[in-house]
Amino acid sequence: MPKMKTKSGAKKRFRVTSSGKVKVKSAKMRHMQMNKPKSMKRKAGQKLLCDADERKVLRNYLPYKRKKKNTTPKAEKGDK
């Protein structure tokens, strides 16, 4: 079976955090900053996608950035 391809547009728009969440940059922050109020610029930082959109992005556009689900519980240090 051939390798799956990562969408090049998604590589530029999304970042995946270490916990597996997807970060996206807000719109309207590329240019003409002097015409926008400070509050708008302050609120328009990096945002996390909701779970449904995150699932779509990771499944369809960034297949190799998905985290593996840990199904086995970790053993306690005192258990032997």
C-alpha positions as CSV (number, residue, x, y, z in Angstrom):
1,M,0.0,0.0,0.0
2,P,1.5,3.4,-0.9
3,K,2.3,6.1,1.6
4,M,-0.4,8.7,2.3
5,K,0.4,12.3,1.4
6,T,0.2,15.2,3.7
7,K,-1.7,18.2,2.2
8,S,0.8,21.0,1.7
9,G,-1.8,23.7,2.5
10,A,-2.4,22.0,5.8
11,K,1.3,22.0,6.6
12,K,1.3,25.8,6.3
13,R,-1.9,26.4,8.3
14,F,-1.9,24.0,11.2
15,R,0.5,23.0,13.9
16,V,0.1,20.0,16.2
17,T,0.9,20.4,19.9
18,S,2.7,17.7,21.9
19,S,-0.6,16.6,23.5
20,G,-2.1,16.1,20.0
21,K,-4.3,19.3,19.8
22,V,-4.3,21.3,16.6
23,K,-3.4,25.0,16.7
24,V,-4.5,27.5,14.0
25,K,-3.7,31.2,13.5
26,S,-6.5,33.7,13.4
27,A,-7.6,35.4,10.2
28,K,-7.1,39.1,9.4
29,M,-3.8,39.4,11.1
30,R,-1.4,39.5,8.1
31,H,-1.3,43.2,7.3
32,M,-2.8,46.7,8.0
33,Q,-2.3,46.3,11.8
34,M,-2.4,50.1,12.3
35,N,-6.1,50.1,11.4
36,K,-7.2,47.5,13.9
37,P,-7.9,48.1,17.6
38,K,-5.5,46.6,20.2
39,S,-8.2,44.4,21.6
40,M,-8.8,42.7,18.3
41,K,-5.1,42.1,17.8
42,R,-4.7,40.8,21.4
43,K,-7.7,38.3,21.0
44,A,-6.5,37.0,17.7
45,G,-3.6,34.9,18.8
46,Q,-3.2,31.2,18.2
47,K,-6.4,29.2,18.8
48,L,-7.1,25.5,19.2
49,L,-9.6,23.8,16.9
50,C,-12.6,22.1,18.3
51,D,-12.6,18.3,18.6
52,A,-14.7,17.7,15.4
53,D,-12.6,19.9,13.2
54,E,-9.4,18.6,14.8
55,R,-10.4,15.0,13.9
56,K,-11.0,16.0,10.3
57,V,-7.7,17.8,9.9
58,L,-5.7,15.0,11.5
59,R,-7.5,12.2,9.7
60,N,-7.6,13.7,6.2
61,Y,-4.9,16.3,5.9
62,L,-2.1,15.4,8.4
63,P,-2.2,11.6,8.7
64,Y,1.3,11.3,10.1
65,K,0.8,13.8,12.9
66,R,-1.8,11.8,14.7
67,K,-1.0,10.5,18.2
68,K,-1.4,6.8,19.0
69,K,-4.1,6.1,21.6
70,N,-2.7,4.3,24.7
71,T,-5.0,1.4,25.4
72,T,-3.1,-0.4,28.1
73,P,-3.0,1.2,31.5
74,K,0.4,2.0,32.9
75,A,1.6,-0.2,35.7
76,E,2.1,1.4,39.1
77,K,5.7,1.7,40.4
78,G,4.9,-0.3,43.5
79,D,3.3,-3.2,41.5
80,K,5.4,-6.2,40.5
